[in-house]
């Protein structure tokens, strides 16, 4: 009652254990995301890429001043509709399909049908969530493996 919420010993141990490698994981995620954002931006089946590490991002200069890395999440729009985007996501082999980010594993999310499924299309558009939007949270897997997986999935559409 006096101390408020407290972690159980196992959760505390896992946090302490994970903190020891956090900087390595973040470096890997930043590196992979930055490299993949450039590849995606140049790909003909990708309509637009949202990543503050790209010079094309409207707030790139601000991000450069404020950040030492640009993060592990890259959002991009497939050049197609909802079903084309579903086909792309379903063709991926490495990432988990889930709306939660931040773990060691790569995760992909199609917001229109996952995290924003309960909004109408017009409401989603108001928030900038198009049917063809994909959010990819890069994990610590090998860059070449992730690159190959994303490029093979783009070839299926």
CORTAPE-V142430 format. One record per residue. SS is DSSP state (2 for helix, 1 for strand, 0 for the rest). PSI is psi in whole degrees, -180 to 180 (NA if undefined). D_CENTER is the distance of its C-alpha to the mean C-alpha in Angstrom with 2 decimals. Layout:
SS/PSI/D_CENTER, SS/PSI/D_CENTER
//
This chain:
0/-31/39.28, 0/-41/39.60, 0/-16/36.39, 0/-156/33.96, 0/141/30.98, 0/143/30.84, 0/150/28.60, 0/160/30.24, 2/-37/31.05, 2/-43/28.59, 2/-41/25.57, 2/-42/26.94, 2/-44/27.38, 2/-37/23.80, 2/-48/22.53, 2/-43/25.07, 2/-45/24.21, 2/-31/20.45, 2/-27/21.20, 0/-28/23.11, 0/7/20.17, 2/-47/17.51, 2/-36/18.11, 2/-42/17.82, 2/-43/14.50, 2/-41/13.06, 2/-45/14.84, 2/-44/13.46, 2/-44/9.76, 2/-46/10.78, 2/-48/12.90, 2/-45/10.72, 2/-44/8.01, 2/-46/11.20, 2/-42/13.00, 2/-34/10.63, 2/-42/10.28, 2/-41/14.09, 2/-45/14.52, 2/-40/12.57, 2/-31/14.54, 2/-6/17.69, 0/134/17.19, 0/-17/19.64, 0/8/17.68, 1/122/14.87, 1/-37/16.33, 1/146/14.17, 1/135/11.22, 1/107/10.11, 0/121/9.68, 0/-14/12.55, 0/-11/13.45, 0/138/14.75, 0/-20/18.37, 0/-14/17.92, 0/135/15.83, 0/-22/18.52, 0/28/18.02, 2/-45/17.59, 2/-41/21.02, 2/-45/20.42, 2/-40/17.23, 2/-37/19.39, 2/-34/22.08, 2/-19/20.12, 0/151/17.58, 0/-15/18.20, 0/162/14.61, 0/9/11.84, 0/168/9.04, 0/5/6.35, 1/128/3.36, 1/127/4.52, 1/142/5.98, 1/156/9.02, 1/127/12.16, 1/144/13.98, 0/81/17.65, 0/-170/19.00, 0/-169/19.38, 2/-47/18.02, 2/-36/19.63, 2/-40/18.48, 2/-40/14.82, 2/-43/15.72, 2/-42/17.46, 2/-52/14.56, 2/-43/12.31, 2/-24/15.52, 2/-14/16.27, 0/143/13.40, 0/-30/15.08, 0/-53/13.01, 0/152/9.96, 1/146/11.11, 1/106/10.87, 0/154/10.44, 0/4/9.48, 0/136/9.58, 0/164/7.35, 0/-2/9.22, 0/-171/11.16, 0/-23/12.24, 0/146/10.87, 0/142/7.75, 1/139/6.60, 1/144/6.12, 1/135/7.48, 0/94/10.08, 0/-35/11.08, 0/-31/14.57, 0/3/15.63, 0/-84/13.76, 0/-18/13.16, 0/27/15.53, 0/-28/17.87, 0/-2/20.82, 0/150/20.95, 0/165/22.90, 2/-41/21.55, 2/-37/23.42, 2/-42/22.01, 2/-43/18.39, 2/-39/19.42, 2/-37/20.91, 0/2/17.57, 0/16/15.98, 0/95/14.27, 0/162/15.59, 0/-25/16.11, 0/13/14.26, 1/137/10.92, 1/135/7.77, 1/126/4.29, 1/117/2.44, 1/112/2.62, 0/137/5.73, 0/-149/8.95, 0/12/12.46, 0/163/13.49, 0/133/15.53, 2/-47/14.07, 2/-35/16.66, 2/-45/15.89, 2/-43/12.21, 2/-49/13.55, 2/-41/16.37, 2/-47/14.45, 2/-43/12.30, 2/-38/15.58, 2/-36/17.65, 2/-38/15.60, 2/-32/16.00, 2/-18/19.66, 0/-11/20.15, 0/NA/19.79
//
